[in-house]
Amino acid sequence: MASSDTKQLNLRARIDHHDILRRVNDRLKKDPVFDRVLRALLDDLEATAFMPVREIRAELHKVHARIDALEDRLASG
């Protein structure tokens, strides 16, 4: 990409975001597909919705307990 194809952009960002913004900028320059991936991530409102591992484990424990209870009822019934 020629420098004539670029335009300077000044942003205010927290200090702890500077490195990630530099990395995103570098990747956008080097990887022609990255902009599509980044746009898709930004457009996907569910992309950053996550459940902490401890909550996932707690939910799995509940599911296992329910399965065990159902199996016990089937075995005794």
Contacts in CASP RR format, 6 or more apart in sequence:
PFRMAT RR
TARGET T0000
AUTHOR 0000-0000-0000
METHOD contacts of the structure
MODEL  1
MASSDTKQLNLRARIDHHDILRRVNDRLKKDPVFDRVLRALLDDLEATAF
MPVREIRAELHKVHARIDALEDRLASG
1 29 0 8 1.000
11 21 0 8 1.000
13 21 0 8 1.000
24 38 0 8 1.000
27 34 0 8 1.000
28 34 0 8 1.000
28 35 0 8 1.000
28 38 0 8 1.000
41 47 0 8 1.000
51 59 0 8 1.000
END
